[in-house]
Amino acid sequence: MSLSPQPNCPVCSKQEKLLLCKACKVQRYCGREHQTVDRDNHKKACKGIKKALQDLDEEEQKLRAFPGDFMTPANVFENNAGQFWGIVGTRPYMSSRFALVDALLKVKTRAAVQSCLDHVMDILRLCRSDNLGVRDFAPALFLRLGKDQECYDFVKWWATTGRRGDYDWGNTDLPYLDVRDADAFEACDLYTGRYPELSHTVAVTLIKTRMLHDLRSLQDFTTTTTLAEIAPQLPQEILDHIRGQSVSTIIAGKVEFMYSNDQGPAIEELKVQVKELYEAVKKENKHLWPALLRPGNNLTARLAGYANGTKEQMQLVLQCSYDSWVETPGAIDLIREQVENDAGN
């Protein structure tokens, strides 16, 4: 099921005059009655978020009030942003913030996902070197919010500057996460080479899958008999609006695709790229694609350390990525087709 673009009541789907849950602040209801009806479903996640918020507030107040010593400076939020993990005294705060992200992920609303992304990006602002590994979570959060270009820019930074051996993580004057409007149609080499960031390769696979779906939709839009009959009678701005509503921001920003009558070559190129990415993920972790089709208890397994290629690595990536795939129409079906083809060969 796709993430709703507008807040709605989970009981009746009403979108007007909604009441915000005061505890978690990421779920809304049409009124007290339906909030009570949904209480059993929402209670566990709500309590988890409320506790995580309280714990984070306590840790932040401690850190802000700390007078400073030889290990932890005073005013770290103002003077040491970007270097937090190197300061031992900040780690309880950072762990509490990560725990809040984990709690928020239990609620499937746009507000919860946006809040998750805001916290993840601020954790990265405070700790550029990302010792907590939140960069595994960010791509899927971007994608769930429909921010496909921002997602691609994020993973490209980590695949380029983020992999440089001479990048000084402690120097906050250096550019950080500064890639903008990268070409998502480019070749996949950055994400299919040796030791890729698996969660990022999975995210790029989904981006390319969405792009493929978008171009197929545009092709259908152009060739549909009914549309061909009525299009000459419609103002150009209406046709442009219809096209724009049927595709993601990446495709909508490409004039050469939006107004082409033949998407065939681009569709064929994306099919090849999706296959390359699929194979790269399969090579890196054979458990991932089958688990995406049948996740079972992998979505609730407790996460710990892992080695590349292991079931534990798959569980981490699956828990980061699963919702973004489920919320993308047709995406899991495409992977199912690939897995079934593998089984038949």
Secondary structure, 3 states (H helix, E strand, C coil): CCCCCCCCCCCCCCCCCCEECCCCCCCEECCHHHHHHCHHHHHHHHHHHHHHHHHHHHHHHHHHHCCCCCCCCCCHHHHCCEEHHHCHHHHHHHHHHHHHHHHHCCCCCHHHHHHHHHHHHHHHHHECCCCCCHHHCHHHHHHHCCCHHHHHHHHHHHHCHHHCCCCCCCCCCCCCCCCCCCCCCCCCHHHHCCCCCHHHHHHHHHHHHHHHHHHHHHHHHHHCHHHHHHHHHCCHHHHHHHHHHCCCHHHHCCHHHHCCCCCHHHHHHHHHHHHHHHHHHHHHCCCHHHHHHCCHHHHCCCCCCCCCCCHHHHHHHHHHHHHHHHCCCCHHHHHHHHHHHHHHC
